[in-house]
């Protein structure tokens, strides 16, 4: 699972088990398509994670979702990790 399918899967996560499966998919995506990731090394990935975590309330508003970003869910954790691959 890669690309848009991975984004769709991240949006559907409801449990820790789903999140664990997502991590496997994310790792496979990096192996298969790391040339398409904006943030390829750990430092830039963590910078992306920081940026998304800082701006995630705006992300969810732009997506038309009302979420409490102070009460993180497994879905939100997955979306944060996925966004960190490209977020600047």
PDB file of N, CA, C and O in Angstrom:
ATOM      1  N   UNK A   1       0.844  -1.165   0.000  1.00  0.00           N
ATOM      2  CA  UNK A   1       0.000   0.000   0.000  1.00  0.00           C
ATOM      3  C   UNK A   1       0.894   1.235   0.000  1.00  0.00           C
ATOM      4  O   UNK A   1       1.779   1.371   0.846  1.00  0.00           O
ATOM      5  N   UNK A   2       0.661   2.121  -0.941  1.00  0.00           N
ATOM      6  CA  UNK A   2       1.492   3.318  -1.052  1.00  0.00           C
ATOM      7  C   UNK A   2       0.633   4.504  -1.475  1.00  0.00           C
ATOM      8  O   UNK A   2      -0.538   4.355  -1.825  1.00  0.00           O
ATOM      9  N   UNK A   3       1.238   5.674  -1.434  1.00  0.00           N
ATOM     10  CA  UNK A   3       0.625   6.879  -1.965  1.00  0.00           C
ATOM     11  C   UNK A   3      -0.735   7.197  -1.378  1.00  0.00           C
ATOM     12  O   UNK A   3      -0.919   7.186  -0.161  1.00  0.00           O
ATOM     13  N   UNK A   4      -1.698   7.484  -2.267  1.00  0.00           N
ATOM     14  CA  UNK A   4      -3.039   7.877  -1.833  1.00  0.00           C
ATOM     15  C   UNK A   4      -3.715   6.790  -1.016  1.00  0.00           C
ATOM     16  O   UNK A   4      -4.471   7.091  -0.092  1.00  0.00           O
ATOM     17  N   UNK A   5      -3.454   5.525  -1.344  1.00  0.00           N
ATOM     18  CA  UNK A   5      -4.036   4.434  -0.557  1.00  0.00           C
ATOM     19  C   UNK A   5      -3.576   4.503   0.891  1.00  0.00           C
ATOM     20  O   UNK A   5      -4.337   4.193   1.808  1.00  0.00           O
ATOM     21  N   UNK A   6      -2.335   4.907   1.089  1.00  0.00           N
ATOM     22  CA  UNK A   6      -1.799   5.020   2.441  1.00  0.00           C
ATOM     23  C   UNK A   6      -2.485   6.163   3.191  1.00  0.00           C
ATOM     24  O   UNK A   6      -2.772   6.035   4.382  1.00  0.00           O
ATOM     25  N   UNK A   7      -2.747   7.268   2.511  1.00  0.00           N
ATOM     26  CA  UNK A   7      -3.470   8.376   3.135  1.00  0.00           C
ATOM     27  C   UNK A   7      -4.883   7.945   3.506  1.00  0.00           C
ATOM     28  O   UNK A   7      -5.372   8.281   4.585  1.00  0.00           O
ATOM     29  N   UNK A   8      -5.543   7.201   2.617  1.00  0.00           N
ATOM     30  CA  UNK A   8      -6.891   6.711   2.893  1.00  0.00           C
ATOM     31  C   UNK A   8      -6.881   5.753   4.080  1.00  0.00           C
ATOM     32  O   UNK A   8      -7.762   5.811   4.938  1.00  0.00           O
ATOM     33  N   UNK A   9      -5.885   4.875   4.126  1.00  0.00           N
ATOM     34  CA  UNK A   9      -5.801   3.934   5.244  1.00  0.00           C
ATOM     35  C   UNK A   9      -5.587   4.688   6.555  1.00  0.00           C
ATOM     36  O   UNK A   9      -6.230   4.386   7.561  1.00  0.00           O
ATOM     37  N   UNK A  10      -4.686   5.665   6.544  1.00  0.00           N
ATOM     38  CA  UNK A  10      -4.421   6.441   7.762  1.00  0.00           C
ATOM     39  C   UNK A  10      -5.700   7.106   8.257  1.00  0.00           C
ATOM     40  O   UNK A  10      -5.933   7.181   9.463  1.00  0.00           O
ATOM     41  N   UNK A  11      -6.522   7.585   7.343  1.00  0.00           N
ATOM     42  CA  UNK A  11      -7.776   8.246   7.727  1.00  0.00           C
ATOM     43  C   UNK A  11      -8.793   7.274   8.308  1.00  0.00           C
ATOM     44  O   UNK A  11      -9.737   7.697   8.974  1.00  0.00           O
ATOM     45  N   UNK A  12      -8.617   5.983   8.067  1.00  0.00           N
ATOM     46  CA  UNK A  12      -9.592   4.999   8.533  1.00  0.00           C
ATOM     47  C   UNK A  12      -9.189   4.304   9.833  1.00  0.00           C
ATOM     48  O   UNK A  12      -9.932   3.458  10.329  1.00  0.00           O
ATOM     49  N   UNK A  13      -8.043   4.639  10.385  1.00  0.00           N
ATOM     50  CA  UNK A  13      -7.525   3.953  11.572  1.00  0.00           C
ATOM     51  C   UNK A  13      -8.410   4.212  12.787  1.00  0.00           C
ATOM     52  O   UNK A  13      -8.755   5.352  13.099  1.00  0.00           O
ATOM     53  N   UNK A  14      -8.764   3.127  13.458  1.00  0.00           N
ATOM     54  CA  UNK A  14      -9.626   3.218  14.628  1.00  0.00           C
ATOM     55  C   UNK A  14      -9.037   2.523  15.862  1.00  0.00           C
ATOM     56  O   UNK A  14      -9.588   2.654  16.955  1.00  0.00           O
ATOM     57  N   UNK A  15      -7.938   1.793  15.710  1.00  0.00           N
ATOM     58  CA  UNK A  15      -7.421   1.017  16.838  1.00  0.00           C
ATOM     59  C   UNK A  15      -5.893   0.957  16.802  1.00  0.00           C
ATOM     60  O   UNK A  15      -5.251   1.333  15.822  1.00  0.00           O
ATOM     61  N   UNK A  16      -5.346   0.470  17.906  1.00  0.00           N
ATOM     62  CA  UNK A  16      -3.895   0.285  17.972  1.00  0.00           C
ATOM     63  C   UNK A  16      -3.450  -0.728  16.926  1.00  0.00           C
ATOM     64  O   UNK A  16      -2.404  -0.562  16.298  1.00  0.00           O
ATOM     65  N   UNK A  17      -4.245  -1.774  16.742  1.00  0.00           N
ATOM     66  CA  UNK A  17      -3.916  -2.791  15.737  1.00  0.00           C
ATOM     67  C   UNK A  17      -3.861  -2.179  14.338  1.00  0.00           C
ATOM     68  O   UNK A  17      -2.957  -2.493  13.563  1.00  0.00           O
ATOM     69  N   UNK A  18      -4.820  -1.305  14.004  1.00  0.00           N
ATOM     70  CA  UNK A  18      -4.801  -0.596  12.720  1.00  0.00           C
ATOM     71  C   UNK A  18      -3.532   0.237  12.598  1.00  0.00           C
ATOM     72  O   UNK A  18      -2.906   0.284  11.539  1.00  0.00           O
ATOM     73  N   UNK A  19      -3.158   0.900  13.704  1.00  0.00           N
ATOM     74  CA  UNK A  19      -1.966   1.741  13.702  1.00  0.00           C
ATOM     75  C   UNK A  19      -0.709   0.916  13.466  1.00  0.00           C
ATOM     76  O   UNK A  19       0.177   1.327  12.717  1.00  0.00           O
ATOM     77  N   UNK A  20      -0.633  -0.235  14.098  1.00  0.00           N
ATOM     78  CA  UNK A  20       0.522  -1.116  13.913  1.00  0.00           C
ATOM     79  C   UNK A  20       0.623  -1.558  12.453  1.00  0.00           C
ATOM     80  O   UNK A  20       1.716  -1.594  11.887  1.00  0.00           O
ATOM     81  N   UNK A  21      -0.509  -1.891  11.848  1.00  0.00           N
ATOM     82  CA  UNK A  21      -0.516  -2.258  10.430  1.00  0.00           C
ATOM     83  C   UNK A  21      -0.083  -1.078   9.572  1.00  0.00           C
ATOM     84  O   UNK A  21       0.659  -1.242   8.603  1.00  0.00           O
ATOM     85  N   UNK A  22      -0.553   0.117   9.935  1.00  0.00           N
ATOM     86  CA  UNK A  22      -0.148   1.327   9.219  1.00  0.00           C
ATOM     87  C   UNK A  22       1.365   1.503   9.246  1.00  0.00           C
ATOM     88  O   UNK A  22       1.969   1.841   8.228  1.00  0.00           O
ATOM     89  N   UNK A  23       1.980   1.276  10.406  1.00  0.00           N
ATOM     90  CA  UNK A  23       3.434   1.419  10.498  1.00  0.00           C
ATOM     91  C   UNK A  23       4.151   0.480   9.532  1.00  0.00           C
ATOM     92  O   UNK A  23       5.165   0.852   8.943  1.00  0.00           O
ATOM     93  N   UNK A  24       3.634  -0.724   9.370  1.00  0.00           N
ATOM     94  CA  UNK A  24       4.214  -1.654   8.387  1.00  0.00           C
ATOM     95  C   UNK A  24       4.075  -1.098   6.973  1.00  0.00           C
ATOM     96  O   UNK A  24       5.017  -1.156   6.183  1.00  0.00           O
ATOM     97  N   UNK A  25       2.903  -0.560   6.660  1.00  0.00           N
ATOM     98  CA  UNK A  25       2.672   0.029   5.341  1.00  0.00           C
ATOM     99  C   UNK A  25       3.561   1.252   5.118  1.00  0.00           C
ATOM    100  O   UNK A  25       4.091   1.445   4.024  1.00  0.00           O
ATOM    101  N   UNK A  26       3.723   2.077   6.154  1.00  0.00           N
ATOM    102  CA  UNK A  26       4.556   3.275   6.040  1.00  0.00           C
ATOM    103  C   UNK A  26       6.008   2.892   5.779  1.00  0.00           C
ATOM    104  O   UNK A  26       6.674   3.505   4.945  1.00  0.00           O
ATOM    105  N   UNK A  27       6.492   1.890   6.482  1.00  0.00           N
ATOM    106  CA  UNK A  27       7.864   1.423   6.273  1.00  0.00           C
ATOM    107  C   UNK A  27       8.036   0.881   4.854  1.00  0.00           C
ATOM    108  O   UNK A  27       9.047   1.146   4.203  1.00  0.00           O
ATOM    109  N   UNK A  28       7.059   0.133   4.382  1.00  0.00           N
ATOM    110  CA  UNK A  28       7.119  -0.407   3.015  1.00  0.00           C
ATOM    111  C   UNK A  28       7.076   0.721   1.986  1.00  0.00           C
ATOM    112  O   UNK A  28       7.752   0.657   0.959  1.00  0.00           O
ATOM    113  N   UNK A  29       6.284   1.748   2.262  1.00  0.00           N
ATOM    114  CA  UNK A  29       6.213   2.890   1.353  1.00  0.00           C
ATOM    115  C   UNK A  29       7.563   3.593   1.274  1.00  0.00           C
ATOM    116  O   UNK A  29       8.008   3.977   0.192  1.00  0.00           O
ATOM    117  N   UNK A  30       8.208   3.758   2.421  1.00  0.00           N
ATOM    118  CA  UNK A  30       9.532   4.392   2.417  1.00  0.00           C
ATOM    119  C   UNK A  30      10.525   3.563   1.602  1.00  0.00           C
ATOM    120  O   UNK A  30      11.297   4.108   0.814  1.00  0.00           O
ATOM    121  N   UNK A  31      10.501   2.264   1.793  1.00  0.00           N
ATOM    122  CA  UNK A  31      11.422   1.401   1.038  1.00  0.00           C
ATOM    123  C   UNK A  31      11.156   1.471  -0.469  1.00  0.00           C
ATOM    124  O   UNK A  31      12.092   1.495  -1.268  1.00  0.00           O
ATOM    125  N   UNK A  32       9.896   1.503  -0.844  1.00  0.00           N
ATOM    126  CA  UNK A  32       9.529   1.465  -2.261  1.00  0.00           C
ATOM    127  C   UNK A  32       9.595   2.834  -2.936  1.00  0.00           C
ATOM    128  O   UNK A  32       9.900   2.925  -4.125  1.00  0.00           O
ATOM    129  N   UNK A  33       9.310   3.906  -2.176  1.00  0.00           N
ATOM    130  CA  UNK A  33       9.163   5.211  -2.822  1.00  0.00           C
ATOM    131  C   UNK A  33       9.890   6.324  -2.081  1.00  0.00           C
ATOM    132  O   UNK A  33       9.442   7.470  -2.118  1.00  0.00           O
ATOM    133  N   UNK A  34      10.993   6.025  -1.411  1.00  0.00           N
ATOM    134  CA  UNK A  34      11.645   7.079  -0.630  1.00  0.00           C
ATOM    135  C   UNK A  34      12.110   8.242  -1.493  1.00  0.00           C
ATOM    136  O   UNK A  34      12.310   9.347  -0.989  1.00  0.00           O
ATOM    137  N   UNK A  35      12.283   8.002  -2.787  1.00  0.00           N
ATOM    138  CA  UNK A  35      12.654   9.104  -3.677  1.00  0.00           C
ATOM    139  C   UNK A  35      11.523  10.118  -3.811  1.00  0.00           C
ATOM    140  O   UNK A  35      11.758  11.241  -4.257  1.00  0.00           O
ATOM    141  N   UNK A  36      10.295   9.745  -3.431  1.00  0.00           N
ATOM    142  CA  UNK A  36       9.157  10.653  -3.496  1.00  0.00           C
ATOM    143  C   UNK A  36       8.872  11.328  -2.156  1.00  0.00           C
ATOM    144  O   UNK A  36       8.052  12.244  -2.086  1.00  0.00           O
ATOM    145  N   UNK A  37       9.538  10.885  -1.099  1.00  0.00           N
ATOM    146  CA  UNK A  37       9.354  11.521   0.205  1.00  0.00           C
ATOM    147  C   UNK A  37      10.117  12.842   0.218  1.00  0.00           C
ATOM    148  O   UNK A  37      11.267  12.897  -0.219  1.00  0.00           O
ATOM    149  N   UNK A  38       9.506  13.879   0.701  1.00  0.00           N
ATOM    150  CA  UNK A  38      10.172  15.170   0.825  1.00  0.00           C
ATOM    151  C   UNK A  38      11.250  15.101   1.908  1.00  0.00           C
ATOM    152  O   UNK A  38      12.333  15.663   1.747  1.00  0.00           O
ATOM    153  N   UNK A  39      10.953  14.417   3.003  1.00  0.00           N
ATOM    154  CA  UNK A  39      11.845  14.351   4.161  1.00  0.00           C
ATOM    155  C   UNK A  39      12.398  12.939   4.292  1.00  0.00           C
ATOM    156  O   UNK A  39      11.757  12.060   4.868  1.00  0.00           O
ATOM    157  N   UNK A  40      13.588  12.733   3.754  1.00  0.00           N
ATOM    158  CA  UNK A  40      14.160  11.390   3.647  1.00  0.00           C
ATOM    159  C   UNK A  40      15.063  11.004   4.808  1.00  0.00           C
ATOM    160  O   UNK A  40      15.221   9.817   5.096  1.00  0.00           O
ATOM    161  N   UNK A  41      15.653  11.979   5.475  1.00  0.00           N
ATOM    162  CA  UNK A  41      16.535  11.645   6.594  1.00  0.00           C
ATOM    163  C   UNK A  41      15.810  11.955   7.908  1.00  0.00           C
ATOM    164  O   UNK A  41      14.807  12.668   7.918  1.00  0.00           O
ATOM    165  N   UNK A  42      16.316  11.425   8.988  1.00  0.00           N
ATOM    166  CA  UNK A  42      15.636  11.522  10.272  1.00  0.00           C
ATOM    167  C   UNK A  42      15.428  12.971  10.707  1.00  0.00           C
ATOM    168  O   UNK A  42      14.354  13.323  11.194  1.00  0.00           O
ATOM    169  N   UNK A  43      16.434  13.803  10.536  1.00  0.00           N
ATOM    170  CA  UNK A  43      16.304  15.191  10.987  1.00  0.00           C
ATOM    171  C   UNK A  43      15.198  15.924  10.231  1.00  0.00           C
ATOM    172  O   UNK A  43      14.379  16.605  10.848  1.00  0.00           O
ATOM    173  N   UNK A  44      15.162  15.796   8.908  1.00  0.00           N
ATOM    174  CA  UNK A  44      14.124  16.492   8.151  1.00  0.00           C
ATOM    175  C   UNK A  44      12.752  15.866   8.414  1.00  0.00           C
ATOM    176  O   UNK A  44      11.745  16.575   8.421  1.00  0.00           O
ATOM    177  N   UNK A  45      12.700  14.541   8.632  1.00  0.00           N
ATOM    178  CA  UNK A  45      11.445  13.875   8.981  1.00  0.00           C
ATOM    179  C   UNK A  45      10.907  14.411  10.310  1.00  0.00           C
ATOM    180  O   UNK A  45       9.717  14.701  10.430  1.00  0.00           O
ATOM    181  N   UNK A  46      11.784  14.540  11.300  1.00  0.00           N
ATOM    182  CA  UNK A  46      11.365  15.080  12.596  1.00  0.00           C
ATOM    183  C   UNK A  46      10.954  16.541  12.483  1.00  0.00           C
ATOM    184  O   UNK A  46      10.030  16.979  13.168  1.00  0.00           O
ATOM    185  N   UNK A  47      11.635  17.305  11.621  1.00  0.00           N
ATOM    186  CA  UNK A  47      11.212  18.685  11.361  1.00  0.00           C
ATOM    187  C   UNK A  47       9.804  18.706  10.760  1.00  0.00           C
ATOM    188  O   UNK A  47       8.982  19.545  11.129  1.00  0.00           O
ATOM    189  N   UNK A  48       9.529  17.782   9.835  1.00  0.00           N
ATOM    190  CA  UNK A  48       8.200  17.679   9.249  1.00  0.00           C
ATOM    191  C   UNK A  48       7.156  17.298  10.283  1.00  0.00           C
ATOM    192  O   UNK A  48       6.045  17.829  10.282  1.00  0.00           O
ATOM    193  N   UNK A  49       7.517  16.375  11.165  1.00  0.00           N
ATOM    194  CA  UNK A  49       6.613  15.958  12.235  1.00  0.00           C
ATOM    195  C   UNK A  49       6.314  17.134  13.159  1.00  0.00           C
ATOM    196  O   UNK A  49       5.167  17.350  13.551  1.00  0.00           O
ATOM    197  N   UNK A  50       7.341  17.884  13.500  1.00  0.00           N
ATOM    198  CA  UNK A  50       7.171  19.077  14.325  1.00  0.00           C
ATOM    199  C   UNK A  50       6.231  20.070  13.636  1.00  0.00           C
ATOM    200  O   UNK A  50       5.294  20.583  14.249  1.00  0.00           O
ATOM    201  N   UNK A  51       6.494  20.330  12.356  1.00  0.00           N
ATOM    202  CA  UNK A  51       5.673  21.295  11.619  1.00  0.00           C
ATOM    203  C   UNK A  51       4.213  20.880  11.554  1.00  0.00           C
ATOM    204  O   UNK A  51       3.321  21.700  11.769  1.00  0.00           O
ATOM    205  N   UNK A  52       3.966  19.602  11.257  1.00  0.00           N
ATOM    206  CA  UNK A  52       2.583  19.143  11.169  1.00  0.00           C
ATOM    207  C   UNK A  52       1.912  19.169  12.535  1.00  0.00           C
ATOM    208  O   UNK A  52       0.766  19.604  12.649  1.00  0.00           O
ATOM    209  N   UNK A  53       2.610  18.710  13.575  1.00  0.00           N
ATOM    210  CA  UNK A  53       2.031  18.721  14.925  1.00  0.00           C
ATOM    211  C   UNK A  53       1.674  20.143  15.338  1.00  0.00           C
ATOM    212  O   UNK A  53       0.669  20.366  16.012  1.00  0.00           O
ATOM    213  N   UNK A  54       2.488  21.089  14.937  1.00  0.00           N
ATOM    214  CA  UNK A  54       2.252  22.487  15.266  1.00  0.00           C
ATOM    215  C   UNK A  54       1.056  23.057  14.495  1.00  0.00           C
ATOM    216  O   UNK A  54       0.341  23.915  15.013  1.00  0.00           O
ATOM    217  N   UNK A  55       0.836  22.592  13.275  1.00  0.00           N
ATOM    218  CA  UNK A  55      -0.205  23.134  12.393  1.00  0.00           C
ATOM    219  C   UNK A  55      -1.418  22.221  12.213  1.00  0.00           C
ATOM    220  O   UNK A  55      -2.299  22.527  11.410  1.00  0.00           O
ATOM    221  N   UNK A  56      -1.478  21.113  12.943  1.00  0.00           N
ATOM    222  CA  UNK A  56      -2.509  20.121  12.640  1.00  0.00           C
ATOM    223  C   UNK A  56      -3.927  20.610  12.854  1.00  0.00           C
ATOM    224  O   UNK A  56      -4.848  20.103  12.213  1.00  0.00           O
ATOM    225  N   UNK A  57      -4.135  21.574  13.730  1.00  0.00           N
ATOM    226  CA  UNK A  57      -5.491  22.105  13.873  1.00  0.00           C
ATOM    227  C   UNK A  57      -5.953  22.735  12.563  1.00  0.00           C
ATOM    228  O   UNK A  57      -7.111  22.580  12.176  1.00  0.00           O
ATOM    229  N   UNK A  58      -5.065  23.439  11.885  1.00  0.00           N
ATOM    230  CA  UNK A  58      -5.401  24.024  10.578  1.00  0.00           C
ATOM    231  C   UNK A  58      -5.629  22.944   9.528  1.00  0.00           C
ATOM    232  O   UNK A  58      -6.521  23.076   8.690  1.00  0.00           O
ATOM    233  N   UNK A  59      -4.831  21.874   9.562  1.00  0.00           N
ATOM    234  CA  UNK A  59      -5.001  20.772   8.615  1.00  0.00           C
ATOM    235  C   UNK A  59      -6.410  20.198   8.726  1.00  0.00           C
ATOM    236  O   UNK A  59      -7.098  20.039   7.717  1.00  0.00           O
ATOM    237  N   UNK A  60      -6.835  19.890   9.931  1.00  0.00           N
ATOM    238  CA  UNK A  60      -8.153  19.288  10.107  1.00  0.00           C
ATOM    239  C   UNK A  60      -9.270  20.268   9.747  1.00  0.00           C
ATOM    240  O   UNK A  60     -10.293  19.856   9.200  1.00  0.00           O
ATOM    241  N   UNK A  61      -9.097  21.541  10.041  1.00  0.00           N
ATOM    242  CA  UNK A  61     -10.088  22.541   9.619  1.00  0.00           C
ATOM    243  C   UNK A  61     -10.186  22.585   8.101  1.00  0.00           C
ATOM    244  O   UNK A  61     -11.284  22.632   7.546  1.00  0.00           O
ATOM    245  N   UNK A  62      -9.033  22.571   7.430  1.00  0.00           N
ATOM    246  CA  UNK A  62      -9.020  22.588   5.959  1.00  0.00           C
ATOM    247  C   UNK A  62      -9.655  21.334   5.368  1.00  0.00           C
ATOM    248  O   UNK A  62     -10.182  21.369   4.256  1.00  0.00           O
ATOM    249  N   UNK A  63      -9.607  20.235   6.100  1.00  0.00           N
ATOM    250  CA  UNK A  63     -10.219  18.985   5.649  1.00  0.00           C
ATOM    251  C   UNK A  63     -11.704  18.928   6.019  1.00  0.00           C
ATOM    252  O   UNK A  63     -12.386  17.950   5.712  1.00  0.00           O
ATOM    253  N   UNK A  64     -12.202  19.979   6.678  1.00  0.00           N
ATOM    254  CA  UNK A  64     -13.605  20.028   7.064  1.00  0.00           C
ATOM    255  C   UNK A  64     -13.937  19.181   8.277  1.00  0.00           C
ATOM    256  O   UNK A  64     -15.091  18.801   8.476  1.00  0.00           O
ATOM    257  N   UNK A  65     -12.926  18.880   9.095  1.00  0.00           N
ATOM    258  CA  UNK A  65     -13.123  18.053  10.281  1.00  0.00           C
ATOM    259  C   UNK A  65     -12.975  18.896  11.539  1.00  0.00           C
ATOM    260  O   UNK A  65     -12.124  19.782  11.617  1.00  0.00           O
ATOM    261  N   UNK A  66     -13.804  18.609  12.501  1.00  0.00           N
ATOM    262  CA  UNK A  66     -13.679  19.218  13.812  1.00  0.00           C
ATOM    263  C   UNK A  66     -13.103  18.151  14.740  1.00  0.00           C
ATOM    264  O   UNK A  66     -13.779  17.182  15.087  1.00  0.00           O
ATOM    265  N   UNK A  67     -11.867  18.338  15.129  1.00  0.00           N
ATOM    266  CA  UNK A  67     -11.213  17.385  16.025  1.00  0.00           C
ATOM    267  C   UNK A  67     -10.517  18.143  17.149  1.00  0.00           C
ATOM    268  O   UNK A  67     -10.094  19.288  16.986  1.00  0.00           O
ATOM    269  N   UNK A  68     -10.413  17.491  18.261  1.00  0.00           N
ATOM    270  CA  UNK A  68      -9.687  18.040  19.397  1.00  0.00           C
ATOM    271  C   UNK A  68      -8.238  17.586  19.275  1.00  0.00           C
ATOM    272  O   UNK A  68      -7.919  16.434  19.571  1.00  0.00           O
ATOM    273  N   UNK A  69      -7.370  18.479  18.845  1.00  0.00           N
ATOM    274  CA  UNK A  69      -5.970  18.097  18.621  1.00  0.00           C
ATOM    275  C   UNK A  69      -5.225  17.876  19.938  1.00  0.00           C
ATOM    276  O   UNK A  69      -4.071  17.448  19.930  1.00  0.00           O
ATOM    277  N   UNK A  70      -5.859  18.157  21.042  1.00  0.00           N
ATOM    278  CA  UNK A  70      -5.260  17.880  22.348  1.00  0.00           C
ATOM    279  C   UNK A  70      -5.556  16.453  22.802  1.00  0.00           C
ATOM    280  O   UNK A  70      -4.914  15.956  23.727  1.00  0.00           O
ATOM    281  N   UNK A  71      -6.507  15.798  22.174  1.00  0.00           N
ATOM    282  CA  UNK A  71      -6.883  14.420  22.516  1.00  0.00           C
ATOM    283  C   UNK A  71      -6.559  13.535  21.315  1.00  0.00           C
ATOM    284  O   UNK A  71      -7.447  13.154  20.552  1.00  0.00           O
ATOM    285  N   UNK A  72      -5.299  13.219  21.160  1.00  0.00           N
ATOM    286  CA  UNK A  72      -4.819  12.500  19.979  1.00  0.00           C
ATOM    287  C   UNK A  72      -5.363  11.067  19.941  1.00  0.00           C
ATOM    288  O   UNK A  72      -5.487  10.400  20.968  1.00  0.00           O
ATOM    289  N   UNK A  73      -5.680  10.621  18.731  1.00  0.00           N
ATOM    290  CA  UNK A  73      -6.163   9.263  18.496  1.00  0.00           C
ATOM    291  C   UNK A  73      -5.111   8.489  17.704  1.00  0.00           C
ATOM    292  O   UNK A  73      -4.142   9.070  17.215  1.00  0.00           O
ATOM    293  N   UNK A  74      -5.306   7.185  17.583  1.00  0.00           N
ATOM    294  CA  UNK A  74      -4.403   6.376  16.757  1.00  0.00           C
ATOM    295  C   UNK A  74      -4.425   6.892  15.317  1.00  0.00           C
ATOM    296  O   UNK A  74      -3.388   6.925  14.655  1.00  0.00           O
ATOM    297  N   UNK A  75      -5.587   7.290  14.835  1.00  0.00           N
ATOM    298  CA  UNK A  75      -5.701   7.833  13.467  1.00  0.00           C
ATOM    299  C   UNK A  75      -4.851   9.089  13.325  1.00  0.00           C
ATOM    300  O   UNK A  75      -4.110   9.238  12.353  1.00  0.00           O
ATOM    301  N   UNK A  76      -4.961   9.983  14.291  1.00  0.00           N
ATOM    302  CA  UNK A  76      -4.195  11.220  14.226  1.00  0.00           C
ATOM    303  C   UNK A  76      -2.688  10.946  14.295  1.00  0.00           C
ATOM    304  O   UNK A  76      -1.907  11.600  13.605  1.00  0.00           O
ATOM    305  N   UNK A  77      -2.285   9.990  15.117  1.00  0.00           N
ATOM    306  CA  UNK A  77      -0.867   9.636  15.198  1.00  0.00           C
ATOM    307  C   UNK A  77      -0.371   9.142  13.846  1.00  0.00           C
ATOM    308  O   UNK A  77       0.716   9.521  13.410  1.00  0.00           O
ATOM    309  N   UNK A  78      -1.145   8.311  13.187  1.00  0.00           N
ATOM    310  CA  UNK A  78      -0.761   7.812  11.865  1.00  0.00           C
ATOM    311  C   UNK A  78      -0.686   8.952  10.865  1.00  0.00           C
ATOM    312  O   UNK A  78       0.251   9.018  10.070  1.00  0.00           O
ATOM    313  N   UNK A  79      -1.657   9.844  10.896  1.00  0.00           N
ATOM    314  CA  UNK A  79      -1.644  10.966   9.956  1.00  0.00           C
ATOM    315  C   UNK A  79      -0.458  11.883  10.208  1.00  0.00           C
ATOM    316  O   UNK A  79       0.093  12.452   9.266  1.00  0.00           O
ATOM    317  N   UNK A  80      -0.060  12.034  11.458  1.00  0.00           N
ATOM    318  CA  UNK A  80       1.117  12.836  11.774  1.00  0.00           C
ATOM    319  C   UNK A  80       2.369  12.214  11.183  1.00  0.00           C
ATOM    320  O   UNK A  80       3.181  12.910  10.573  1.00  0.00           O
ATOM    321  N   UNK A  81       2.534  10.906  11.357  1.00  0.00           N
ATOM    322  CA  UNK A  81       3.730  10.231  10.843  1.00  0.00           C
ATOM    323  C   UNK A  81       3.766  10.265   9.320  1.00  0.00           C
ATOM    324  O   UNK A  81       4.831  10.433   8.726  1.00  0.00           O
ATOM    325  N   UNK A  82       2.618  10.108   8.694  1.00  0.00           N
ATOM    326  CA  UNK A  82       2.561  10.153   7.239  1.00  0.00           C
ATOM    327  C   UNK A  82       2.840  11.561   6.727  1.00  0.00           C
ATOM    328  O   UNK A  82       3.587  11.738   5.764  1.00  0.00           O
ATOM    329  N   UNK A  83       2.254  12.540   7.354  1.00  0.00           N
ATOM    330  CA  UNK A  83       2.481  13.939   6.938  1.00  0.00           C
ATOM    331  C   UNK A  83       3.941  14.332   7.085  1.00  0.00           C
ATOM    332  O   UNK A  83       4.460  15.115   6.290  1.00  0.00           O
ATOM    333  N   UNK A  84       4.600  13.793   8.096  1.00  0.00           N
ATOM    334  CA  UNK A  84       6.011  14.131   8.329  1.00  0.00           C
ATOM    335  C   UNK A  84       6.904  13.732   7.157  1.00  0.00           C
ATOM    336  O   UNK A  84       8.015  14.245   7.023  1.00  0.00           O
ATOM    337  N   UNK A  85       6.435  12.833   6.322  1.00  0.00           N
ATOM    338  CA  UNK A  85       7.262  12.421   5.168  1.00  0.00           C
ATOM    339  C   UNK A  85       7.347  13.523   4.124  1.00  0.00           C
ATOM    340  O   UNK A  85       8.260  13.522   3.298  1.00  0.00           O
ATOM    341  N   UNK A  86       6.395  14.476   4.150  1.00  0.00           N
ATOM    342  CA  UNK A  86       6.376  15.509   3.113  1.00  0.00           C
ATOM    343  C   UNK A  86       6.233  16.923   3.662  1.00  0.00           C
ATOM    344  O   UNK A  86       6.459  17.882   2.925  1.00  0.00           O
ATOM    345  N   UNK A  87       5.871  17.081   4.907  1.00  0.00           N
ATOM    346  CA  UNK A  87       5.561  18.396   5.472  1.00  0.00           C
ATOM    347  C   UNK A  87       6.836  19.191   5.695  1.00  0.00           C
ATOM    348  O   UNK A  87       7.835  18.653   6.172  1.00  0.00           O
ATOM    349  N   UNK A  88       6.802  20.456   5.354  1.00  0.00           N
ATOM    350  CA  UNK A  88       7.978  21.322   5.558  1.00  0.00           C
ATOM    351  C   UNK A  88       7.688  22.383   6.566  1.00  0.00           C
ATOM    352  O   UNK A  88       8.556  23.203   6.866  1.00  0.00           O
TER     353      UNK A  88
END
